[in-house]
Amino acid sequence: METLLEKNIEGSIGIQKYLCTINWRNGQLIMDEPTSIEGKDLGPDPYTTLLASLAGCTLSTLRMYIDRKGWDISEIKISMNMYQINNPELETVMTRDISFSNEVDEDTKQRLLIVAEKCPVSKILKNKITIPTTL
């Protein structure tokens, strides 16, 4: 079993409500909750961070593929959100809208849609996830 990260991420929270510090291999990320639920909105909330992971992976995967094909697509944009449906079990739906800075023909769009679905984080989220936890 090979881990996906070179080094574990590590997080901590002190007495300030919701303010988390996440340390990753080369730096630090602050996470917080919005003021509407008593956070101070000093960083992205956990939902935003989850979507940002999928957005970043999707964009990088598409850029690699476009560059490999030599296609003239200078900028890729993504807009994401999510919602939940409780019917009869909880289903989370993540919406992902991808657009390009210049005109892209329909065949190329269809190919890029397939590539986006194959980004590594998409694959993780669409398959079984197990979270062993210890104290």
Buried (B, 14 or more C-beta within 10 A) or exposed (E): EEEEEEEEEEEEEEEEEBBBBBBBEEEEBEBBBEEEEEBBEEBBBEEBBBBEEBBEBBBBBBEEBBEEEEBEBEEBEBEBEBEEEEEEEEEEEBEBEBEBEEEBEEEBEEBBEEBBEEBEBBEBBEEEEEEEEEE
